[in-house]
């Protein structure tokens, strides 16, 4: 296999459908995107793992939505890992890549280097926010932190808030090819029952944690199809999912050939941030001149750094706030 063919599927999301069982899905592979997301910060390993898992979930979920602008995933907890936030920006034109960015806030003095990454979150919530842009009302769905992973939280969200049976299998970590440098790679598969699945097949059934589970949303026949597909999903091996020698199309045939897999056009993804000089100015426009003065450094400037991409901005305080005396926002 040539080098070009081994990397052709990196940073892509491949949509597919299992025609024999009315299940849709996505296969995602991230390498350069994940490297860029994590290289912006010096996270401890546990936080790196949480950000990697969240970015992979974001790529898989973002591609399932007819998104005109932005999908955001957030996890907030009372543990050392206080916040994991990701954004997926839908392609502006057909053939253009989707863009992903991610950020984590954590207490470095309380992170347990020997503990499981998910345990660093503590109690809190998992949220999905969809913003379709100007003139629309953003949607937000929230579910409690549950299960033993971020993917389990996402599964609970879809069952509870969307009543769509959903499952994920993810793998991620640092790897290297012979003679190459170490880099992040991630691969994942998402399965989701088609929306026609009954939303109340077992309305009284809930899982042990009190949340609706996938099995609670299906009748016997749908449940049999779902269980069969998920049993096959669990046979996927780590090296098959992250490549580079097994292409996603080949992986789908290996796993689901009896389910009649049908693939659609792949979606490229890349690292991308939406921060800008104008957006920082806009965020500061609510402050008075007195407030701006408290933000001004000894050098006489106001600085701001993007938490996602690390971009650094510097401003003349006279041009900021609703009492600006200079610049385009100055009041005559």
C-alpha positions as CSV (number, residue, x, y, z in Angstrom):
1,X,0.0,0.0,0.0
2,X,1.4,3.4,-0.9
3,X,1.9,6.2,1.6
4,X,-0.8,8.3,-0.1
5,X,-3.4,5.5,0.3
6,X,-2.5,5.0,4.0
7,X,-3.3,8.6,4.9
8,X,-6.1,9.2,2.5
9,X,-8.8,8.7,5.2
10,X,-7.1,10.7,8.0
11,X,-9.2,13.6,9.2
12,X,-12.4,12.4,7.6
13,X,-15.8,11.3,8.6
14,X,-17.5,8.7,6.5
15,X,-21.3,8.4,6.7
16,X,-22.9,5.0,6.1
17,X,-26.2,3.1,6.5
18,X,-26.9,-0.5,7.3
19,X,-29.8,-1.2,5.0
20,X,-30.7,-4.6,6.5
21,X,-31.3,-3.1,10.0
22,X,-32.3,0.5,9.4
23,X,-29.3,1.9,11.3
24,X,-27.1,4.8,10.2
25,X,-23.6,5.6,11.3
26,X,-20.3,7.4,10.9
27,X,-16.7,6.3,10.9
28,X,-14.3,9.0,11.9
29,X,-10.5,9.2,11.9
30,X,-8.6,12.1,13.3
31,X,-4.8,12.7,13.3
32,X,-3.7,16.1,12.2
33,X,-6.8,17.7,13.7
34,X,-6.2,16.1,17.1
35,X,-2.5,17.0,17.0
36,X,-3.4,20.7,16.4
37,X,-6.1,20.7,19.0
38,X,-3.8,19.3,21.7
39,X,-0.6,21.1,20.7
40,X,-2.2,24.5,21.6
41,X,-1.9,23.5,25.3
42,X,0.3,21.6,27.7
43,X,-2.4,19.4,29.2
44,X,-1.7,16.6,31.7
45,X,-2.3,13.1,30.2
46,X,-5.7,12.7,31.8
47,X,-7.0,16.0,30.4
48,X,-5.5,15.2,27.0
49,X,-7.4,11.9,26.9
50,X,-10.7,13.7,27.8
51,X,-10.1,16.3,25.1
52,X,-9.2,13.6,22.5
53,X,-12.4,11.7,23.3
54,X,-14.5,14.8,23.2
55,X,-13.1,15.9,19.9
56,X,-13.7,12.5,18.3
57,X,-17.3,12.6,19.6
58,X,-17.7,16.1,18.2
59,X,-16.6,15.0,14.7
60,X,-19.0,12.0,14.7
61,X,-22.0,13.9,16.1
62,X,-21.4,17.1,14.1
63,X,-21.5,15.3,10.8
64,X,-24.9,13.7,11.6
65,X,-26.7,17.1,11.9
66,X,-27.8,19.3,9.0
67,X,-25.7,22.0,10.4
68,X,-25.6,25.5,9.0
69,X,-23.2,26.9,11.6
70,X,-22.0,25.5,14.9
71,X,-22.4,22.4,17.1
72,X,-20.9,22.6,20.6
73,X,-20.4,19.9,23.2
74,X,-19.7,20.8,26.8
75,X,-18.9,18.8,29.9
76,X,-18.9,20.6,33.2
77,X,-18.0,18.9,36.5
78,X,-17.1,19.5,40.1
79,X,-13.9,17.5,39.8
80,X,-10.4,18.6,38.8
81,X,-11.4,18.6,35.1
82,X,-13.9,21.5,35.4
83,X,-14.7,22.0,31.7
84,X,-14.2,20.2,28.4
85,X,-15.6,22.3,25.5
86,X,-15.6,21.6,21.8
87,X,-17.0,23.2,18.7
88,X,-17.8,21.8,15.2
89,X,-18.4,24.3,12.5
90,X,-20.3,22.9,9.5
91,X,-18.9,23.3,6.0
92,X,-19.8,26.7,4.4
93,X,-20.0,25.0,0.9
94,X,-20.2,21.5,-0.5
95,X,-16.9,19.9,-0.5
96,X,-15.4,22.2,2.1
97,X,-14.1,20.7,5.4
98,X,-15.9,21.0,8.7
99,X,-13.8,22.7,11.4
100,X,-13.1,21.5,15.0
101,X,-11.7,23.2,18.0
102,X,-11.5,22.1,21.7
103,X,-10.5,23.5,25.1
104,X,-10.2,22.2,28.7
105,X,-10.2,24.1,32.0
106,X,-8.8,22.1,34.9
107,X,-7.2,22.4,38.4
108,X,-3.6,21.2,37.8
109,X,-3.0,20.8,41.6
110,X,-6.0,18.4,42.0
111,X,-5.6,16.3,38.9
112,X,-4.8,12.7,39.9
113,X,-2.1,11.4,37.6
114,X,-2.9,7.8,38.4
115,X,-6.7,8.1,38.2
116,X,-8.9,7.3,35.3
117,X,-9.5,10.4,33.1
118,X,-13.3,10.2,33.4
119,X,-13.1,10.2,37.2
120,X,-11.5,13.6,37.1
121,X,-14.8,15.2,36.0
122,X,-16.8,14.3,39.1
123,X,-20.5,15.1,39.1
124,X,-21.9,17.5,36.5
125,X,-23.6,17.5,33.2
126,X,-23.1,16.8,29.5
127,X,-24.6,19.3,27.1
128,X,-25.1,19.6,23.3
129,X,-25.8,23.0,21.9
130,X,-26.8,23.6,18.2
131,X,-26.6,27.1,16.8
132,X,-27.9,27.4,13.2
133,X,-26.8,31.1,12.9
134,X,-28.3,34.5,12.8
135,X,-32.1,34.6,12.9
136,X,-32.5,31.2,14.7
137,X,-32.9,30.2,18.3
138,X,-30.1,28.1,19.6
139,X,-31.0,24.6,20.9
140,X,-29.5,23.1,24.1
141,X,-30.0,19.7,25.5
142,X,-28.5,18.6,28.9
143,X,-28.1,15.2,30.6
144,X,-26.3,14.3,33.8
145,X,-22.8,12.8,33.8
146,X,-23.4,9.1,33.6
147,X,-21.6,5.8,32.7
148,X,-17.9,5.5,32.7
149,X,-16.9,7.6,29.7
150,X,-17.8,10.7,27.7
151,X,-19.1,8.4,24.9
152,X,-21.5,6.8,27.5
153,X,-22.6,10.4,28.4
154,X,-23.3,11.0,24.7
155,X,-25.3,7.8,24.4
156,X,-27.4,8.8,27.4
157,X,-28.0,12.2,25.9
158,X,-29.4,10.8,22.7
159,X,-31.6,8.3,24.4
160,X,-32.9,10.8,27.0
161,X,-33.1,14.0,25.0
162,X,-33.5,12.9,21.4
163,X,-35.0,9.4,22.0
164,X,-32.6,8.0,19.4
165,X,-30.7,4.8,20.3
166,X,-27.1,5.6,19.8
167,X,-23.8,3.8,20.5
168,X,-20.1,4.6,20.0
169,X,-16.9,2.7,19.9
170,X,-13.8,4.9,20.2
171,X,-10.1,4.6,20.4
172,X,-7.4,7.2,20.7
173,X,-3.8,7.8,21.8
174,X,-0.3,8.6,20.7
175,X,1.3,6.4,18.1
176,X,4.1,6.4,15.7
177,X,5.1,4.7,12.5
178,X,8.6,3.2,12.2
179,X,11.1,6.0,11.8
180,X,8.4,8.6,12.4
181,X,7.6,11.0,15.2
182,X,4.9,10.3,17.8
183,X,1.6,11.9,17.1
184,X,-2.1,11.6,18.2
185,X,-4.4,9.3,16.3
186,X,-8.1,8.6,17.0
187,X,-10.7,6.5,15.4
188,X,-14.4,6.0,16.1
189,X,-17.6,4.5,14.9
190,X,-21.1,5.8,15.7
191,X,-24.3,3.8,15.2
192,X,-27.7,5.4,15.5
193,X,-31.2,3.9,14.9
194,X,-33.1,5.6,12.2
195,X,-35.6,8.3,13.6
196,X,-38.6,6.1,12.8
197,X,-37.8,3.9,15.8
198,X,-40.6,4.1,18.3
199,X,-40.0,6.8,20.9
200,X,-42.1,4.9,23.5
201,X,-41.7,1.2,22.9
202,X,-41.0,0.7,26.6
203,X,-41.9,4.0,28.2
204,X,-41.6,2.7,31.8
205,X,-38.2,1.2,31.2
206,X,-35.2,3.1,32.5
207,X,-31.6,2.1,33.2
208,X,-30.1,1.7,36.7
209,X,-29.1,5.4,36.8
210,X,-32.6,6.5,36.1
211,X,-31.9,7.6,32.5
212,X,-33.6,6.3,29.4
213,X,-31.4,3.7,27.6
214,X,-31.4,2.6,24.0
215,X,-33.2,-0.7,24.8
216,X,-36.1,1.3,26.3
217,X,-36.9,2.9,22.9
218,X,-37.4,-0.2,20.7
219,X,-39.8,-3.0,20.1
220,X,-38.5,-6.6,20.0
221,X,-37.7,-6.6,16.2
222,X,-35.9,-3.3,16.3
223,X,-34.1,-4.3,19.5
224,X,-32.9,-7.5,17.8
225,X,-31.4,-5.6,14.8
226,X,-29.9,-3.1,17.2
227,X,-28.3,-5.7,19.4
228,X,-26.9,-7.6,16.5
229,X,-25.3,-4.5,14.9
230,X,-23.8,-3.5,18.3
231,X,-22.4,-6.9,18.9
232,X,-20.6,-6.6,15.5
233,X,-19.5,-3.1,16.4
234,X,-17.7,-4.4,19.6
235,X,-15.6,-6.8,17.5
236,X,-13.8,-3.8,15.9
237,X,-10.1,-3.8,16.9
238,X,-8.1,-0.7,17.8
239,X,-5.7,-0.9,14.9
240,X,-8.6,-1.3,12.4
241,X,-10.2,1.8,13.7
242,X,-7.2,4.1,13.7
243,X,-5.6,2.7,10.6
244,X,-3.6,3.5,8.7
245,X,-3.6,0.1,6.9
246,X,-7.4,-0.6,7.0
247,X,-9.6,1.9,5.2
248,X,-13.0,2.8,6.7
249,X,-14.8,1.3,3.7
250,X,-12.9,-2.0,4.3
251,X,-13.6,-1.9,8.0
252,X,-17.4,-1.5,7.4
253,X,-17.3,-4.6,5.1
254,X,-15.4,-6.5,7.8
255,X,-17.8,-5.6,10.5
256,X,-21.2,-5.4,8.8
257,X,-21.1,-7.2,5.5
258,X,-24.3,-9.1,6.4
259,X,-26.1,-5.8,7.3
260,X,-25.6,-4.5,3.8
261,X,-23.5,-1.4,4.5
262,X,-23.9,1.5,2.1
263,X,-21.5,4.5,2.2
264,X,-22.0,8.1,1.3
265,X,-19.6,10.9,0.5
266,X,-16.9,11.4,3.1
267,X,-16.6,14.7,5.0
268,X,-13.1,16.2,5.5
269,X,-12.4,17.9,8.9
270,X,-9.7,20.2,10.0
271,X,-8.7,22.3,13.0
272,X,-10.3,25.7,12.9
273,X,-11.1,28.6,15.2
274,X,-13.6,31.4,14.8
275,X,-11.9,33.9,17.0
276,X,-11.0,37.4,15.5
277,X,-10.1,40.9,16.5
278,X,-13.7,42.0,15.9
279,X,-15.2,39.3,18.0
280,X,-13.0,40.2,21.0
281,X,-13.9,43.8,20.6
282,X,-17.6,42.8,20.5
283,X,-17.2,40.7,23.7
284,X,-15.7,43.8,25.4
285,X,-18.3,46.2,24.2
286,X,-20.5,45.7,27.2
287,X,-17.9,47.3,29.6
288,X,-17.6,50.9,30.7
289,X,-14.4,52.9,30.5
290,X,-13.9,52.3,34.2
291,X,-14.1,48.5,33.6
292,X,-11.7,48.7,30.7
293,X,-9.2,50.6,32.9
294,X,-9.1,47.7,35.3
295,X,-8.2,45.4,32.4
296,X,-5.4,47.7,31.1
297,X,-1.8,46.5,31.7
298,X,1.1,48.7,32.9
299,X,2.1,49.0,29.3
300,X,-1.2,50.7,28.5
301,X,-2.8,48.0,26.5
302,X,-5.7,45.5,26.9
303,X,-4.7,41.9,26.0
304,X,-6.8,38.8,25.3
305,X,-5.9,35.2,24.5
306,X,-8.1,32.7,22.7
307,X,-8.6,29.7,24.9
308,X,-9.1,27.4,21.9
309,X,-6.2,28.3,19.5
310,X,-3.9,30.5,21.6
311,X,-4.2,33.6,19.4
312,X,-3.0,36.7,21.2
313,X,-4.7,40.1,20.8
314,X,-3.7,43.6,22.0
315,X,-5.9,46.7,22.0
316,X,-5.8,50.4,22.7
317,X,-8.2,50.8,25.7
318,X,-9.5,54.0,24.2
319,X,-11.0,51.9,21.4
320,X,-12.9,49.4,23.7
321,X,-16.2,49.4,25.5
322,X,-19.4,51.3,25.1
323,X,-17.6,54.5,26.1
324,X,-14.8,54.2,23.5
325,X,-13.3,57.5,22.5
326,X,-11.4,56.3,19.5
327,X,-11.9,53.8,16.7
328,X,-15.0,52.6,14.9
329,X,-17.0,52.2,18.1
330,X,-16.3,55.7,19.4
331,X,-19.4,57.8,20.1
332,X,-19.6,61.2,18.5
